[in-house]
């Protein structure tokens, strides 16, 4: 199944392949054989035509010759990796040169074949390739569904920064403690407040949000506390304020840092006494409201400047939750992009499947000063402007297109027993890499292993390779090898013993 397609239980998905070859006879023969296998097939006589077709059609698989006029198969492969990185590519060549095959694999080809083709072998490879892609697509879809259906819908992210937020939110679900949510504009403070309400015992009552910065000071008191008929010019009838409307539920005071001092004292009274007084009324009214406040300002600084009451700040800050900016949520951007693309497709009736590699690079480079809100708006615009399955850089605003590469972020150290995959690989290691590639196919085809066993088995194969590479790189010096792998010496010794690796590997080139 294509990564960019969906399938219902009742309608099986038919994989779509593109056959590219300037030899019309071979192209048609291969196309006919694949159609008999049940695939949907398109044809192109050259790389330029194939690339244009791929820009408008999300192919699952491209089978291409190498030597073609205009654009070679390797150039086509490079261009396909740029605009549709998950499309599988198999390269064919009549020139049986391993260097050419290695170039294709290094550029991201799934596999290669030499002419004359053995159709039976090629069909087996194609079937296995598409099965692997289908499995990956199912895993991606399941992953996204799990994220969307977690305890806090609309809170998307798996970064360490967001895990801290989830933990903080869970701690206030079964109590009525006042919560102060802080964070930059657009980080999703109201989403967090709604999540707290929706999962609390108050979720059968209303959640009401009031933006203190958006309402004129002269109207904010009436908005919050209500007024009696005739209490001021224009008060032609009694009006219930937001505190009373939220009785039994939750009231969010957003941008509370912009609230005038005159109203802050009345908010403090609500927190202390649990009652409000409408404008023009003689008696207070009891209210049972959970109060959540949010701000993008530094309240302690406002307290120092005399712009915010210290006693109110202490009452609001009973349980603080800080929402991280998007730039600090390492790894969350791809999940958020998928989430907002899906939402935009549903809202606008579009069929966008994502972004080209170039566009994704621009999105990753951008620092997102407007955070989640800005990201959602950018993706909505891109989905509306996209005239191809993958939105390209031209659907993005100029600031994002021109964003310089981000500086490298320091990564947290891996677990003590995890082998780092950053061991240097020399140019002469192509055969080893090819062997690992073949081993992956062998593991995948082993019907005696379930999915988790296949993952564990391949991890062991990769760990053995990395350890041997590191020992060669470090001239068998154990401590240096352990440092390169990012593990302790004890873990290295354990792995060497586990895999029966000779710790005194000699570099054959010396």
Secondary structure as the mmCIF struct_conf table of DSSP 4:
data_model
#
loop_
_struct_conf.conf_type_id
_struct_conf.id
_struct_conf.beg_label_comp_id
_struct_conf.beg_label_asym_id
_struct_conf.beg_label_seq_id
_struct_conf.end_label_comp_id
_struct_conf.end_label_asym_id
_struct_conf.end_label_seq_id
TURN_TY1_P TURN_TY1_P1 UNK A 3 UNK A 4
BEND BEND1 UNK A 9 UNK A 11
HELX_LH_PP_P HELX_LH_PP_P1 UNK A 12 UNK A 15
STRN STRN1 UNK A 16 UNK A 20
BEND BEND2 UNK A 22 UNK A 22
HELX_RH_AL_P HELX_RH_AL_P1 UNK A 24 UNK A 36
TURN_TY1_P TURN_TY1_P2 UNK A 37 UNK A 38
STRN STRN2 UNK A 40 UNK A 44
BEND BEND3 UNK A 45 UNK A 46
HELX_RH_AL_P HELX_RH_AL_P2 UNK A 47 UNK A 56
BEND BEND4 UNK A 57 UNK A 57
BEND BEND5 UNK A 60 UNK A 60
STRN STRN3 UNK A 61 UNK A 65
BEND BEND6 UNK A 66 UNK A 67
BEND BEND7 UNK A 69 UNK A 71
HELX_RH_AL_P HELX_RH_AL_P3 UNK A 73 UNK A 83
TURN_TY1_P TURN_TY1_P3 UNK A 85 UNK A 86
BEND BEND8 UNK A 87 UNK A 87
STRN STRN4 UNK A 88 UNK A 93
BEND BEND9 UNK A 94 UNK A 95
HELX_RH_AL_P HELX_RH_AL_P4 UNK A 98 UNK A 106
TURN_TY1_P TURN_TY1_P4 UNK A 107 UNK A 108
BEND BEND10 UNK A 110 UNK A 110
STRN STRN5 UNK A 111 UNK A 114
BEND BEND11 UNK A 115 UNK A 116
HELX_LH_PP_P HELX_LH_PP_P2 UNK A 117 UNK A 117
HELX_RH_AL_P HELX_RH_AL_P5 UNK A 119 UNK A 148
TURN_TY1_P TURN_TY1_P5 UNK A 149 UNK A 149
BEND BEND12 UNK A 150 UNK A 152
TURN_TY1_P TURN_TY1_P6 UNK A 153 UNK A 154
BEND BEND13 UNK A 159 UNK A 159
HELX_RH_AL_P HELX_RH_AL_P6 UNK A 160 UNK A 170
TURN_TY1_P TURN_TY1_P7 UNK A 171 UNK A 174
BEND BEND14 UNK A 175 UNK A 175
STRN STRN6 UNK A 179 UNK A 182
BEND BEND15 UNK A 184 UNK A 184
TURN_TY1_P TURN_TY1_P8 UNK A 185 UNK A 186
BEND BEND16 UNK A 187 UNK A 187
HELX_RH_AL_P HELX_RH_AL_P7 UNK A 189 UNK A 198
TURN_TY1_P TURN_TY1_P9 UNK A 199 UNK A 199
BEND BEND17 UNK A 200 UNK A 200
TURN_TY1_P TURN_TY1_P10 UNK A 201 UNK A 204
BEND BEND18 UNK A 205 UNK A 205
STRN STRN7 UNK A 207 UNK A 211
TURN_TY1_P TURN_TY1_P11 UNK A 212 UNK A 214
BEND BEND19 UNK A 215 UNK A 215
HELX_RH_AL_P HELX_RH_AL_P8 UNK A 217 UNK A 225
STRN STRN8 UNK A 226 UNK A 227
TURN_TY1_P TURN_TY1_P12 UNK A 229 UNK A 230
BEND BEND20 UNK A 231 UNK A 232
TURN_TY1_P TURN_TY1_P13 UNK A 233 UNK A 234
BEND BEND21 UNK A 237 UNK A 237
STRN STRN9 UNK A 239 UNK A 240
HELX_RH_AL_P HELX_RH_AL_P9 UNK A 242 UNK A 245
TURN_TY1_P TURN_TY1_P14 UNK A 246 UNK A 248
BEND BEND22 UNK A 249 UNK A 249
STRN STRN10 UNK A 250 UNK A 254
TURN_TY1_P TURN_TY1_P15 UNK A 255 UNK A 255
HELX_RH_3T_P HELX_RH_3T_P1 UNK A 256 UNK A 258
BEND BEND23 UNK A 259 UNK A 259
HELX_RH_AL_P HELX_RH_AL_P10 UNK A 261 UNK A 273
BEND BEND24 UNK A 274 UNK A 274
STRN STRN11 UNK A 275 UNK A 276
STRN STRN12 UNK A 279 UNK A 279
TURN_TY1_P TURN_TY1_P16 UNK A 280 UNK A 280
BEND BEND25 UNK A 282 UNK A 283
STRN STRN13 UNK A 285 UNK A 286
STRN STRN14 UNK A 290 UNK A 295
BEND BEND26 UNK A 296 UNK A 297
HELX_RH_AL_P HELX_RH_AL_P11 UNK A 299 UNK A 304
TURN_TY1_P TURN_TY1_P17 UNK A 305 UNK A 306
BEND BEND27 UNK A 307 UNK A 308
HELX_RH_AL_P HELX_RH_AL_P12 UNK A 310 UNK A 316
TURN_TY1_P TURN_TY1_P18 UNK A 317 UNK A 318
STRN STRN15 UNK A 319 UNK A 322
HELX_LH_PP_P HELX_LH_PP_P3 UNK A 323 UNK A 325
HELX_RH_3T_P HELX_RH_3T_P2 UNK A 326 UNK A 328
BEND BEND28 UNK A 329 UNK A 329
TURN_TY1_P TURN_TY1_P19 UNK A 330 UNK A 332
HELX_RH_AL_P HELX_RH_AL_P13 UNK A 333 UNK A 348
TURN_TY1_P TURN_TY1_P20 UNK A 349 UNK A 349
STRN STRN16 UNK A 354 UNK A 355
HELX_RH_AL_P HELX_RH_AL_P14 UNK A 357 UNK A 365
TURN_TY1_P TURN_TY1_P21 UNK A 369 UNK A 370
HELX_RH_AL_P HELX_RH_AL_P15 UNK A 371 UNK A 385
BEND BEND29 UNK A 388 UNK A 389
STRN STRN17 UNK A 390 UNK A 391
HELX_RH_3T_P HELX_RH_3T_P3 UNK A 393 UNK A 395
BEND BEND30 UNK A 396 UNK A 396
HELX_RH_AL_P HELX_RH_AL_P16 UNK A 398 UNK A 401
TURN_TY1_P TURN_TY1_P22 UNK A 402 UNK A 402
HELX_LH_PP_P HELX_LH_PP_P4 UNK A 403 UNK A 415
TURN_TY1_P TURN_TY1_P23 UNK A 416 UNK A 417
HELX_LH_PP_P HELX_LH_PP_P5 UNK A 418 UNK A 420
BEND BEND31 UNK A 421 UNK A 421
HELX_RH_3T_P HELX_RH_3T_P4 UNK A 427 UNK A 429
HELX_RH_AL_P HELX_RH_AL_P17 UNK A 430 UNK A 444
TURN_TY1_P TURN_TY1_P24 UNK A 445 UNK A 445
TURN_TY1_P TURN_TY1_P25 UNK A 447 UNK A 448
BEND BEND32 UNK A 449 UNK A 449
HELX_RH_AL_P HELX_RH_AL_P18 UNK A 451 UNK A 473
TURN_TY1_P TURN_TY1_P26 UNK A 474 UNK A 476
HELX_RH_AL_P HELX_RH_AL_P19 UNK A 478 UNK A 485
TURN_TY1_P TURN_TY1_P27 UNK A 486 UNK A 486
BEND BEND33 UNK A 487 UNK A 487
HELX_RH_AL_P HELX_RH_AL_P20 UNK A 489 UNK A 499
TURN_TY1_P TURN_TY1_P28 UNK A 500 UNK A 500
TURN_TY1_P TURN_TY1_P29 UNK A 503 UNK A 504
TURN_TY1_P TURN_TY1_P30 UNK A 508 UNK A 509
#
